[in-house]
């Protein structure tokens, strides 16, 4: 079976809050006549992203074509979760014509690409392309990419110096594995920030890469789908910090789930989350809250101290209006009691 006859899969990677779910949601509304399926990989116990996507399901990507993997990083649970999910999607009638995989913000894409060599599926599917999303403002601020010249100078001065952080390694591995990089939220970065972010991305890339600005996930599907990259056969061109290791750990990150009481004021709750993120070095917050007198559920998404909130849908009777937040931070910054106090007290 040739590559063109295999079922194409697009891997969508990117750091926490870079806009992956928004991109997938927009791709679902512009399927170009193809039947789509989506695999969304959560880091944490609350399936926020999967539920957002299922609420947007359309005939070309119905809810049963959207599957969630919430048992850990997709590249660490290949045999238990990833392979059975792929096989289940391929057995659907009608069969999907293109699969989108939204990875966890903490996932390294290269181990996932290696999973496509699994004997049960390697003759049936191919990686059409790897799309890396990068928050333009964050990249321009240097939060997830090191100064290459400075790092090289440090290495020469002290070979034993630990100059890499977990965040920079994740960022670099995602860029190195990509076929296209999408710079998201360009309005927040401004023209100078976007230009600086592009410069940083291209400096990290191991080969020339197209870098495209994307606002609110709006991009022509023809730009990122149908690349026919066969990325699983091109691993040598996609270097990783973890090359030579059989696995990788996510002990540098930790997620906690906090039940939150009914809120009286969405803006005040957002301000609590903003303060918590600043005080406790929180990377990401996502989840739902109930608001007094409102039948709709409040969806909350935060990247660092940048918080967004909106009412997304009515509460279901079985949900009991129970608010719940997933909070993600680097392992050393996780203080469950302090997080709970910041959100609940």
C-alpha positions in Angstrom: 0.0 0.0 0.0 1.5 3.3 -1.0 1.7 6.4 1.2 -1.0 8.1 -0.8 -3.4 5.2 0.0 -2.8 5.4 3.7 -5.1 7.3 6.0 -3.5 10.7 6.6 -3.0 12.0 10.1 -2.1 15.6 11.1 -0.3 16.0 14.4 -1.0 19.4 16.0 1.5 20.2 18.7 2.3 23.3 20.7 2.9 24.6 24.2 0.1 25.1 26.8 -2.5 27.6 25.7 -1.0 28.1 22.2 -4.4 27.7 20.6 -4.5 24.1 19.5 -8.1 23.5 20.4 -9.2 26.7 18.6 -7.4 25.6 15.5 -8.9 22.1 15.5 -12.4 23.6 16.1 -12.0 25.8 13.0 -10.7 22.9 10.9 -13.8 20.9 11.9 -15.9 23.7 10.3 -14.0 23.6 7.1 -13.5 20.0 6.3 -13.2 20.5 2.5 -15.7 17.7 2.0 -13.6 15.2 4.0 -14.8 13.1 6.9 -12.6 14.1 9.8 -11.8 12.4 13.1 -10.1 14.0 16.1 -8.0 12.6 18.9 -7.5 15.0 21.8 -4.9 14.2 24.5 -5.5 15.8 27.9 -2.9 16.4 30.6 -5.0 16.2 33.7 -8.3 14.6 34.7 -10.9 17.0 33.3 -11.7 16.6 29.6 -12.1 20.3 28.8 -10.7 20.3 25.3 -12.5 17.2 24.2 -15.8 18.5 25.4 -15.2 21.9 23.7 -14.7 20.1 20.4 -17.6 17.7 20.8 -19.9 20.8 21.3 -18.8 21.9 17.9 -19.3 18.6 16.1 -20.8 18.8 12.6 -21.9 16.1 10.1 -18.4 15.8 8.6 -16.9 15.4 12.1 -19.7 13.9 14.4 -19.2 13.5 18.1 -18.5 9.8 17.8 -15.4 10.7 15.6 -13.9 12.8 18.5 -12.0 10.6 20.9 -10.2 11.7 24.1 -7.1 10.2 25.7 -6.9 11.4 29.3 -4.5 8.7 30.8 -1.3 10.7 30.3 0.9 11.9 27.5 -0.1 10.2 24.2 3.5 9.3 23.4 3.9 7.4 26.7 0.7 5.3 26.3 1.1 4.0 22.8 0.1 0.4 23.3 -2.6 1.0 25.9 -4.4 4.1 24.4 -3.1 5.4 21.1 -3.1 2.2 19.0 -6.6 1.0 20.1 -8.0 4.5 19.5 -6.6 4.7 16.0 -7.9 1.2 15.3 -11.4 2.2 16.6 -11.5 5.2 14.4 -10.5 3.2 11.3 -13.3 0.8 12.0 -16.0 3.5 12.0 -18.6 3.5 9.2 -18.2 5.6 7.3 -14.5 5.6 7.8 -12.8 8.9 8.5 -10.7 10.3 5.6 -8.3 12.4 7.8 -7.4 12.3 11.5 -6.4 15.3 13.5 -4.4 14.6 16.7 -4.3 17.4 19.2 -1.4 16.5 21.6 -1.1 17.6 25.2 0.9 20.8 25.6 3.5 18.8 27.4 3.9 16.1 24.7 7.0 15.7 22.7 6.0 15.0 19.1 8.9 12.8 18.0 8.1 9.8 20.2 4.5 10.0 18.8 5.9 9.9 15.3 7.8 6.7 16.2 4.5 5.2 17.3 3.4 5.2 13.7 5.9 2.5 13.0 3.8 0.2 15.3 3.3 -3.1 13.3 -0.5 -3.0 13.6 -0.9 0.4 11.9 2.2 1.3 10.0 0.8 0.0 6.7 -2.5 1.8 7.2 -1.8 5.4 8.3 0.8 8.1 7.6 1.7 11.4 9.2 0.5 13.9 6.7 2.3 16.7 8.6 3.3 18.1 12.0 1.9 21.5 12.8 3.5 23.4 15.7 1.7 26.3 17.3 3.6 28.9 19.2 2.2 31.8 21.2 3.9 34.8 19.4 3.8 37.0 22.5 5.4 34.3 24.8 8.1 33.4 22.2 8.9 37.1 21.7 9.3 37.5 25.4 11.9 34.6 25.4 9.9 32.5 27.8 10.1 29.2 25.9 13.2 29.7 23.7 16.8 30.2 24.9 19.3 32.6 23.4 21.2 30.2 21.2 24.4 32.3 21.2 24.3 32.7 25.0 23.7 28.9 25.5 26.6 28.1 23.2 28.8 30.5 25.2 27.7 28.9 28.5 28.5 25.4 27.1 32.0 26.4 26.2 32.6 28.0 29.6 31.2 25.1 31.6 30.2 21.8 30.0 28.5 20.7 33.2 26.2 23.7 33.4 22.5 22.9 33.4 21.4 25.6 30.9 18.3 23.9 29.7 14.9 24.2 31.3 12.0 21.8 30.7 10.0 24.5 29.0 12.7 25.3 26.5 13.2 21.7 25.7 9.5 21.1 25.0 9.4 24.2 22.8 12.6 23.3 20.8 11.5 19.7 20.3 8.1 20.9 18.9 9.7 23.3 16.5 12.3 20.8 15.4 9.6 18.2 14.6 7.3 20.6 12.7 6.6 20.9 9.0 4.8 24.3 9.5 4.9 26.6 12.5 1.8 28.8 13.2 2.4 31.9 15.3 -0.8 32.5 17.2 -2.2 35.6 18.9 -0.3 38.0 16.8 -2.5 40.9 17.9 -1.2 40.5 21.5 2.5 40.4 20.3 2.2 43.3 17.9 4.2 43.6 14.6 7.6 43.9 16.4 6.8 40.9 18.7 5.7 38.8 15.7 8.9 39.6 13.9 11.0 38.7 16.9 9.0 35.5 17.4 9.6 34.5 13.8 13.3 35.1 14.2 13.5 33.0 17.3 11.5 30.1 15.7 13.7 30.1 12.6 16.8 30.1 14.7 15.6 27.0 16.6 14.4 25.2 13.4 16.9 22.5 12.2 15.8 23.2 8.6 13.9 26.0 6.7 10.3 26.1 7.9 7.3 28.1 6.8 6.1 30.3 9.7 2.5 31.6 9.3 0.6 34.1 11.5 -2.8 32.8 12.7 -5.4 34.7 14.7 -8.2 32.9 16.5 -7.3 29.6 14.7 -8.3 30.9 11.3 -6.2 29.4 8.6 -6.9 28.0 5.1 -7.0 24.2 5.6 -5.1 23.9 2.3 -2.1 25.4 4.0 -1.7 22.8 6.7 -3.6 19.7 5.5 -2.6 17.5 2.5 1.2 18.1 3.1 2.0 14.4 2.4 5.1 14.7 4.5 5.2 11.1 5.6 6.9 12.4 8.7 7.3 8.9 10.2 9.9 8.2 7.5 11.7 11.5 8.0 12.7 11.2 11.7 16.4 11.9 11.1 15.5 15.4 9.9 13.6 16.1 13.1 16.2 16.1 16.0 15.1 15.9 19.6 16.7 16.5 23.0 15.5 13.0 23.8 17.1 11.2 20.9 18.7 8.0 22.1 16.3 7.6 25.0 13.6 4.9 25.0 11.1 7.1 26.8 10.8 10.4 28.5 9.3 11.6 31.7 6.9 14.4 32.5 7.9 14.7 36.1 8.9 18.3 35.5 5.2 19.1 35.3 2.3 18.4 37.5 -1.5 18.9 37.2 -4.0 19.2 40.0 -7.8 19.3 39.8 -9.6 21.7 42.2 -13.3 21.8 42.8 -14.5 25.4 43.0 -17.7 26.8 44.5 -20.3 28.8 42.7 -19.0 32.3 41.8 -20.8 35.6 42.2 -18.7 37.5 39.7 -16.9 36.1 36.7 -14.5 39.0 36.5 -13.5 38.7 40.2 -12.9 34.9 39.7 -10.7 35.7 36.6 -8.8 38.2 38.8 -8.2 35.4 41.4 -6.8 33.2 38.7 -4.5 36.0 37.4 -3.2 36.7 40.9 -2.6 32.9 41.5 -0.7 32.5 38.3 1.6 35.4 39.2 2.1 34.4 42.8 2.5 30.7 42.3 4.2 30.5 38.8 1.2 28.7 37.3 1.5 27.8 33.6 -2.0 26.9 32.7 -5.5 26.9 34.1 -8.6 25.5 32.3 -12.0 24.3 33.5 -15.6 25.4 34.3 -17.3 27.3 37.0 -20.9 28.0 38.0 -22.1 31.6 38.4 -24.9 32.6 40.7 -28.1 33.2 38.9 -26.7 32.0 35.5 -28.0 28.8 33.8 -24.9 28.8 31.6 -21.5 27.2 32.5 -18.5 29.6 32.6 -15.6 28.3 30.6 -12.2 29.5 31.9 -8.9 29.3 30.0 -5.7 30.9 31.3 -2.2 30.9 30.0 0.0 32.3 32.8 -1.7 35.4 34.0 -3.7 35.9 30.8 -7.2 34.8 31.6 -10.2 34.4 29.2 -13.7 33.4 30.3 -17.0 33.0 28.5 -20.4 31.2 29.0 -20.3 28.2 26.8 -23.5 26.1 27.4 -26.2 25.3 29.9 -25.3 23.0 32.8 -26.6 19.5 32.4 -28.8 18.2 35.3 -26.3 15.4 36.2 -23.4 17.9 36.5 -24.9 19.5 39.6 -23.3 22.9 38.7 -20.0 21.6 40.0 -17.1 23.9 39.0 -13.7 22.3 38.5 -10.3 23.6 37.4 -7.2 21.9 36.1 -4.1 23.7 37.2 -0.7 22.9 35.5 2.7 24.1 36.7 6.3 22.9 36.9 6.6 20.2 39.5 8.6 22.4 42.0 5.9 25.1 41.8 2.9 23.0 42.7 1.6 23.8 46.1 -1.8 22.2 46.2 -2.9 23.9 49.4 -1.9 27.3 48.1 -3.6 26.6 44.8 -6.8 25.5 46.5 -6.7 28.6 48.8 -6.2 30.9 45.9 -9.2 29.5 44.0 -11.6 28.6 46.8 -11.0 31.0 49.7 
